Amino acid sequence: MGPALHGIDHVALTCFDLKATERFYGELLGLPVAERANGVSAEWGGRAWQLAGFALPNGTLLDFFSIEGEERPAPRGSIDTVRHVALAVPSRADLEAWRKKLEANGHPVLEEQDHGEGRHSLYFSDPNGHYLELTCRPGR
């Protein structure tokens, strides 16, 4: 048998507003900050950077890098939705509770999908323009 994979350790994403990102992931989504770091990177042209890593309940981290001088790219329309992070919720009731919480905090649901076989998803954006999905999948 060959080498094994254990799962996703972290997902690294760009951050254009660290304070808004911390409010969104920390306060709104309730994810604890599990790591912070900063420095200057020769690989990134000698630019200063900051990292905030938010822990999902299973230990996977969502790492956000704020890099000095990095600007948000122009939106490209629906093609931007292909790149997204999907977060699992246990039930349809949880999905509806999240809808209410997101919308009450100024983050409207941008799309909703019924994928069949009981799987349902809500899509929305974070403060950095990253597309996120909340999905419930029965039996998982």
C-alpha positions as CSV (number, residue, x, y, z in Angstrom):
1,M,0.0,0.0,0.0
2,G,1.2,3.5,-0.9
3,P,1.4,6.7,1.2
4,A,-1.9,7.8,2.8
5,L,-3.6,11.1,2.9
6,H,-5.2,12.1,6.2
7,G,-7.4,15.1,5.1
8,I,-7.1,18.8,4.5
9,D,-4.8,20.6,7.0
10,H,-5.5,24.2,5.8
11,V,-6.9,26.3,3.0
12,A,-4.9,29.5,2.3
13,L,-6.8,32.5,1.0
14,T,-6.0,36.1,0.4
15,C,-7.3,38.8,2.7
16,F,-7.9,42.4,1.8
17,D,-9.3,43.6,5.2
18,L,-7.9,41.7,8.2
19,K,-10.3,43.4,10.7
20,A,-13.4,42.6,8.6
21,T,-12.1,39.1,8.1
22,E,-11.7,38.6,11.8
23,R,-15.2,39.9,12.5
24,F,-16.7,37.7,9.8
25,Y,-15.0,34.4,10.6
26,G,-14.4,35.0,14.3
27,E,-17.5,36.8,15.4
28,L,-20.2,35.9,12.8
29,L,-19.2,32.3,12.0
30,G,-17.8,31.7,15.5
31,L,-14.5,30.2,14.4
32,P,-11.6,30.7,16.9
33,V,-8.3,32.2,15.8
34,A,-5.9,29.2,16.0
35,E,-2.8,30.9,14.7
36,R,-1.4,34.4,14.0
37,A,1.9,35.2,12.3
38,N,3.5,38.1,10.4
39,G,6.7,38.9,8.7
40,V,8.3,40.1,5.5
41,S,8.6,37.7,2.6
42,A,11.4,37.7,0.0
43,E,9.2,35.4,-2.1
44,W,6.5,38.1,-2.2
45,G,8.8,40.9,-3.3
46,G,9.9,41.9,0.2
47,R,6.4,42.8,1.2
48,A,5.1,42.6,4.8
49,W,2.3,40.1,5.5
50,Q,0.0,39.0,8.3
51,L,-1.8,35.7,8.8
52,A,-4.9,34.9,10.7
53,G,-5.9,31.2,10.8
54,F,-9.4,30.2,11.9
55,A,-10.1,26.7,13.1
56,L,-13.0,24.6,11.9
57,P,-14.4,22.1,14.5
58,N,-12.5,19.2,12.8
59,G,-9.1,21.1,13.1
60,T,-8.9,22.2,9.5
61,L,-7.7,25.8,9.3
62,L,-8.9,28.6,7.0
63,D,-5.7,30.7,6.7
64,F,-6.1,34.3,5.5
65,F,-3.0,36.2,4.3
66,S,-3.0,40.0,4.2
67,I,-0.1,41.0,2.0
68,E,1.1,44.6,1.8
69,G,0.1,46.3,-1.5
70,E,-2.1,43.3,-2.7
71,E,-5.3,44.6,-4.3
72,R,-8.6,42.8,-4.7
73,P,-8.9,41.5,-8.2
74,A,-11.8,42.8,-10.4
75,P,-14.8,40.5,-10.2
76,R,-15.2,38.2,-13.2
77,G,-18.9,37.3,-12.8
78,S,-20.3,33.9,-12.3
79,I,-16.9,32.2,-13.0
80,D,-15.8,33.5,-9.5
81,T,-18.3,31.1,-8.0
82,V,-16.3,28.0,-9.1
83,R,-13.6,28.8,-6.6
84,H,-15.3,28.5,-3.2
85,V,-15.1,26.8,0.2
86,A,-18.0,24.6,1.2
87,L,-18.7,24.3,4.9
88,A,-20.9,21.4,6.1
89,V,-23.9,22.0,8.5
90,P,-25.7,19.1,10.1
91,S,-29.3,19.8,9.0
92,R,-31.7,21.8,6.9
93,A,-32.8,23.6,10.1
94,D,-29.2,24.6,10.7
95,L,-29.0,25.9,7.2
96,E,-32.1,28.1,7.7
97,A,-30.7,29.4,11.0
98,W,-27.5,30.3,9.2
99,R,-29.5,32.1,6.5
100,K,-31.2,34.3,9.1
101,K,-27.9,35.0,10.9
102,L,-26.0,35.9,7.7
103,E,-28.8,38.1,6.4
104,A,-29.3,39.9,9.7
105,N,-25.6,40.7,9.7
106,G,-25.5,42.1,6.1
107,H,-24.4,39.0,4.2
108,P,-27.2,38.1,1.9
109,V,-27.6,34.7,0.4
110,L,-26.5,35.1,-3.3
111,E,-27.6,31.8,-4.5
112,E,-29.5,28.7,-3.3
113,Q,-29.3,25.2,-4.7
114,D,-31.3,22.0,-4.2
115,H,-28.8,19.3,-5.3
116,G,-31.3,16.5,-4.9
117,E,-31.3,13.5,-2.5
118,G,-31.8,16.0,0.4
119,R,-28.6,18.0,-0.2
120,H,-29.2,21.7,-0.1
121,S,-26.8,24.7,-0.2
122,L,-26.6,28.4,0.4
123,Y,-24.0,30.6,-1.2
124,F,-22.7,34.0,0.0
125,S,-19.5,36.1,0.0
126,D,-17.0,37.0,2.8
127,P,-15.5,40.5,3.1
128,N,-12.7,39.5,0.8
129,G,-14.9,38.5,-2.1
130,H,-14.4,34.8,-1.5
131,Y,-17.5,32.8,-2.3
132,L,-18.6,30.4,0.4
133,E,-21.2,27.6,0.5
134,L,-23.0,26.2,3.5
135,T,-24.3,22.8,2.6
136,C,-26.3,20.0,4.4
137,R,-26.0,16.5,3.1
138,P,-28.1,13.9,4.9
139,G,-26.3,10.9,6.2
140,R,-23.0,12.7,6.6
